[in-house]
Amino acid sequence: MRREKNPEAVPTRKRAPRKTAPTATAPAIPAPNFVDPEQRAGLIARAAYFRAQSRGFAPGDELADWLAAEAEVDAELLRGAARPTSG
């Protein structure tokens, strides 16, 4: 059936949907493998021990040893998470 034109009707235009700007996403960072907090603390304690041993167990730098060991262990854990797993 053919549609008749209505001279009194106001012509309407359909609008295309508004384009949205792409959202900025954070770069994909591989999720670190879960390490038990007790296991992590053990790794840090061991690394701190070896740091203290290398400086002759001189007193006064225990906190510095611990913080450096903590940074070292965390960096190694993150590096390990970035490596592809085999299997």
Residue, then its C-alpha position, 0 to 999 in steps of 0.5 A: m500500500r502506498r503512503e500518502k504525503n501529508p502537506e501539513a506534517v513537518p518533515t523530521r530527520k532521523r539523527a544518527p547516534r552521537k559518537t562518543a570519544p573512546t575512553a582511555t584505558a590503562p595499559a594492560i599489566p599482567a596480574p601478578n601470580f598470587v603469593d601467600p603473604e607468609q611466603r612473601a614475608g619469608l622471602i623478604a626475611r631471607a633476602a634481608y638476612f643475606r643483606a645483613q650478612s654481606r655487611g657483617f651484621a653491623p647493627g643499625d641498618e636492619l630497617a634499610d635491609w628489610l626495605a631493600a629486600e622487600a623491594e627486591v622480592d616484589a620486583e622479582l615477583l612482578r618480573g616473574a608474573a610478566r614471563p609467559t608460563s609454560g605448560 
